[in-house]
Amino acid sequence: MRRVCTQPSWKQDNVETEASMVIPVPEPLCGAIIIGQESILYHDGNVYVAVAPPVIKQSTIVCYAPVDANGSRYLLGDMAGHLFMLILEQ
């Protein structure tokens, strides 16, 4: 079954006020990743998952790069030069 990203607008409450980056997630996962100072949130228009890894509080995430074409893995970089792998699971 092929999932198509068609829902153009949705709203998410309780997003961190210091959120500084929105990463689009392509098909088949669809959605967005929101990077904050203390948490990372994934939202697909229906459900959301938030995580707050302790290491994210040590330095600000400033860049990202998709690793896979399907949007399941992202390389994140912080101001201190550290790299992190963010993995989205279905």
Secondary structure, DSSP 8 states (H G I E B T S, - for coil): ------------SS--TT--EEEEE-TTT-EEEEE-SS-EEEE-SS-EEEE--GGGGSS-EEEEEESSTTS-EEEEEETTS-EEEEE---
